[in-house]
């Protein structure tokens, strides 16, 4: 049996290796390996819990905000801190900005080139491209001259052999199906999104001082509100936030969603490939900042075997992590699962020194642990959340899913797929962009009513804490359910564990041999050209992997695409 190795898979954050066992050109088994070692939990031991967020958000330069909030929520949960509503709303506006920014960047800059061929865009007629653009959207930038200018820029790069970000693509691959005009339209918006995304992150700089890695605080937000001050959150800055939110919604509804639907229409067969496990998990995004309040913007939900009619509430005590096939050891034995509050991060690398031909998939083969819910592998992320909200009857989600599938002439089952995952991400972006308008209005109304409080320091001093405490911080991150688990003893961090989305989705097999969603989603794929495994990359990219979050230090410098 042949084995195909893709290492690293690019256009993701971090270093991911995929190994495939092939029968002919068909994938029989797949193995997912994170080739970095987790270290953040070790770094945090013995530190002041109030500063944990500053370390935790350095896990990743892309996912900074989510790790900061999950960490802060875990510490606030442990210490019994309830923050002012204004602080919670400001956090939500920052979270919403991250979602919109992250999902748009993923679609255009990390995933679109799996479907869009920039070389074929040179064959497009700018006039016909303009007609296509006006048929799918009322976005103002749709003139023939606009598309001709973009086309000429690409042409100059090709003629100079300076493809830059478009170099080393599989541009002759038969799986590229878009007509030239669709390629040019989507490529123009790829370039448009580069500038747009630099503008909307100003929401983070206004409330958090900078981006990436904005400033936060256990107990609220470190920004004061004073409408007359030049240095605080004032009328001018609030007005700027409003215009940025409007810009987000405008781009999402006039550009991103129409482009996504256009793309999906040409690749309907990808609504039949790449599902994976069939179990979906949402740990939940609180309506405020604490899961203990029992109110959720996105409710905790477990869907078993695609059964949307029998969705289940989530019991956080049923989460365990396994290391049977991970380069870690447990003191209780590697075949046992540990709940994150009892989690251990003990390094035990027994693999080959890079570069190497292939992994020992019968033994340990990844730096990711294997999280399981009720002992089951489960997919997390936009698809899981959209399915959960659809199952629970959330009107906007039901309407957007039904409308999108109806336009494509597809049944609900089409969502369980590579393209369904990509569609769900776009629909979720619209949900967050609209929700931000409501959060902004509530914040503004509270300020106009005289409430400007953003921080509560009543539990700031360690003398007010219990000798020992445990806390859980939940955060529905763009890539899926994120949870930080902290154990505080004598005012110091005794144990800290992060269970992140890519760990759920990209883990190795567990003690029972159950594959992860990545591994299961690739089984059955037919690869047209083994030297250009575009089909594999499409499905993996649909999860939006972030290996920097799942594992935290890079080891070795091998880069290979090997057929053994």
Helices and strands as residue ranges (DSSP letters): E 2-7, E 16-23, E 26-34, E 36-37, H 40-44, G 49-51, H 52-56, G 57-59, H 64-79, H 85-105, I 106-111, G 112-114, G 120-123, H 126-136, H 144-159, G 164-166, H 180-200, H 202-208, H 235-251, I 252-256, H 257-266, G 268-271, E 280-282, E 285-286, G 291-293, E 296-298, E 301-303, G 308-310, G 316-318, E 319-322, E 328-329, G 340-342, E 346-347, E 370-373, H 382-391, H 395-408, G 412-415, H 418-448, G 462-464, E 468-477, E 480-489, E 492-499, H 501-506, H 517-522, H 534-542, H 547-550, E 553-554, E 560-563
